[in-house]
């Protein structure tokens, strides 16, 4: 039970960070703070493609099984985030090619980082 609590805490923490970054990017865009917007957008992009790795890193002091569990959960969460990111990069329109590319990229990055956990 404690293992699941550690993973859940990491997921909630990552979600809060993502939500705060998302809100901050809206504020930056609304105020024409171009540099800040780019920094935040880059952070959101990296977090989207590497969420499983981020969760595994947050659980670095836990055993391998817990890090893998966190990574797996992050991998699944990254898929809809990647589709949303593609929507944003396509200027709020759905582009099937870009969406597929972003999903493929997130699956690739998660597969590569999962292999490095062993």
C-alpha positions as CSV (number, residue, x, y, z in Angstrom):
1,X,0.0,0.0,0.0
2,X,2.8,2.4,0.8
3,X,4.4,1.7,-2.6
4,X,1.2,2.8,-4.3
5,X,1.0,5.9,-2.2
6,X,4.6,7.0,-3.2
7,X,3.7,6.5,-6.9
8,X,0.4,8.4,-6.4
9,X,2.1,11.3,-4.7
10,X,4.6,11.5,-7.6
11,X,1.8,11.5,-10.1
12,X,-0.2,14.2,-8.2
13,X,3.0,16.3,-7.9
14,X,3.7,16.0,-11.6
15,X,0.1,16.9,-12.4
16,X,0.2,20.0,-10.2
17,X,3.4,21.1,-11.9
18,X,2.0,20.5,-15.3
19,X,-1.2,22.4,-14.5
20,X,0.7,25.4,-13.1
21,X,3.0,25.5,-16.1
22,X,-0.1,25.3,-18.4
23,X,-1.7,28.2,-16.5
24,X,1.5,30.2,-16.6
25,X,1.8,29.7,-20.4
26,X,-1.6,31.2,-20.8
27,X,-0.7,34.2,-18.7
28,X,2.6,34.6,-20.5
29,X,0.8,34.5,-23.9
30,X,-1.9,36.9,-22.8
31,X,0.7,39.4,-21.7
32,X,2.9,39.0,-24.8
33,X,5.8,37.8,-22.7
34,X,7.4,35.9,-25.6
35,X,10.6,34.6,-23.9
36,X,8.8,33.4,-20.8
37,X,6.1,31.8,-23.0
38,X,8.8,29.9,-25.0
39,X,10.5,28.7,-21.8
40,X,7.2,27.5,-20.4
41,X,6.1,25.9,-23.7
42,X,9.4,24.1,-23.9
43,X,9.1,22.8,-20.4
44,X,5.6,21.6,-21.1
45,X,6.8,19.9,-24.3
46,X,9.6,18.1,-22.5
47,X,7.4,17.1,-19.7
48,X,4.8,15.7,-22.1
49,X,7.4,13.6,-24.0
50,X,9.3,12.5,-20.8
51,X,6.6,12.2,-18.1
52,X,7.4,8.6,-17.4
53,X,11.0,9.4,-17.0
54,X,10.1,12.4,-14.8
55,X,8.0,10.1,-12.5
56,X,10.8,7.5,-12.3
57,X,13.3,10.2,-11.5
58,X,11.0,11.5,-8.7
59,X,11.0,7.9,-7.3
60,X,14.7,7.5,-7.7
61,X,15.2,6.6,-4.0
62,X,12.6,3.8,-4.3
63,X,13.1,0.3,-5.6
64,X,13.2,-0.5,-9.3
65,X,9.7,-1.9,-9.3
66,X,8.2,1.4,-8.0
67,X,10.2,3.4,-10.5
68,X,9.0,1.2,-13.4
69,X,5.4,1.5,-12.1
70,X,5.7,5.3,-12.1
71,X,7.3,5.3,-15.5
72,X,4.5,3.1,-16.9
73,X,1.8,5.4,-15.5
74,X,3.6,8.4,-16.9
75,X,3.8,6.7,-20.3
76,X,0.0,6.2,-20.4
77,X,-0.7,9.8,-19.3
78,X,1.7,11.1,-21.9
79,X,-0.3,9.8,-24.8
80,X,-3.4,12.1,-24.5
81,X,-1.0,14.9,-23.5
82,X,0.9,14.4,-26.7
83,X,-2.3,14.6,-28.7
84,X,-3.2,17.9,-26.9
85,X,0.3,19.2,-27.5
86,X,-0.1,18.4,-31.2
87,X,-3.4,20.3,-31.2
88,X,-1.6,23.3,-29.7
89,X,1.3,23.2,-32.1
90,X,-1.2,23.0,-35.0
91,X,-2.7,26.3,-33.9
92,X,-5.8,24.8,-32.1
93,X,-6.7,22.5,-35.0
94,X,-6.6,18.7,-35.2
95,X,-3.8,17.4,-37.5
96,X,-3.8,13.6,-37.6
97,X,-0.3,13.5,-39.0
98,X,1.2,15.7,-36.3
99,X,-0.9,13.9,-33.6
100,X,0.4,10.5,-34.8
101,X,4.0,11.9,-34.9
102,X,3.7,13.3,-31.3
103,X,2.2,10.0,-30.1
104,X,5.0,8.0,-31.8
105,X,7.6,10.4,-30.3
106,X,6.2,10.0,-26.8
107,X,6.1,6.2,-27.2
108,X,9.6,6.1,-28.5
109,X,11.0,8.3,-25.7
110,X,9.2,6.3,-23.1
111,X,10.4,3.0,-24.5
112,X,14.0,4.2,-24.6
113,X,13.9,5.6,-21.1
114,X,12.1,2.5,-19.7
115,X,14.9,0.3,-21.0
116,X,17.4,2.4,-19.2
117,X,15.7,1.8,-15.8
118,X,17.0,-1.8,-15.7
